[in-house]
Amino acid sequence: MHDATFRGTISHMRKKKAPRLMWLTAALAVLAAVAIISYSSPGGWLTTDSELNFEDLALSGTQTTDKEVTRASGESAASAPSASASRKLSTVATVAQNLPNTSQFKALFKSTSVATSLTGKGPYTIFVPTNGAFSQLPPGTITKMTDAQKLRFMQYHIIDGRMIDAQAQVAGTIEAMSGDVLNFSFGADQIPLVNSAIFIHKYEASNGVVYLIDNVLLPPQR
């Protein structure tokens, strides 16, 4: 009698534990799946508009919003650009003129008429320094330039005929639209650099690509 009662008690306890074990097993399976996805998604130094699909720049598996990019450049998000799909339908000139926190570059972009020369099929690569990058220049660096020097300065931020893939680009030089060479190298942790500038964000356009960078590119003295 006692034996039967004992076996019945054990059976009842097993039935009560079964649902708990099922929930525990399911929870562990979910955690394992999250861990696998996190491990397999590559992290990178550069943000992009295409989550897990860089097409020409397979660097990062993380999508970053324009507000996050704005915080990276240390400025307000009030003038954040439109959705990535809209940018891809725009030319590099339009994209460059609508990036947040780049008003100093935009002013020179228009005043030198460089923007009007970038409406063709391309492809083009434009490097756009943030306002913070301009603030690091010695006072008078831009204002003391002649019109010809400003034009050369702006053209030094553009590569005509090539859409640069920063990850695939080997260390070396490429000629800018100004006729001067841009130096490509790798910094700490193999972070790609153009001269001394780090790539912050990539924007794809219909006729090329635009990179937001953290330093102004100054052409070599002649």
Order of alpha helices (4+ residues) and beta strands (2+ residues): alpha-alpha-alpha-alpha-alpha-beta-alpha-alpha-beta-beta-beta-beta-beta-beta
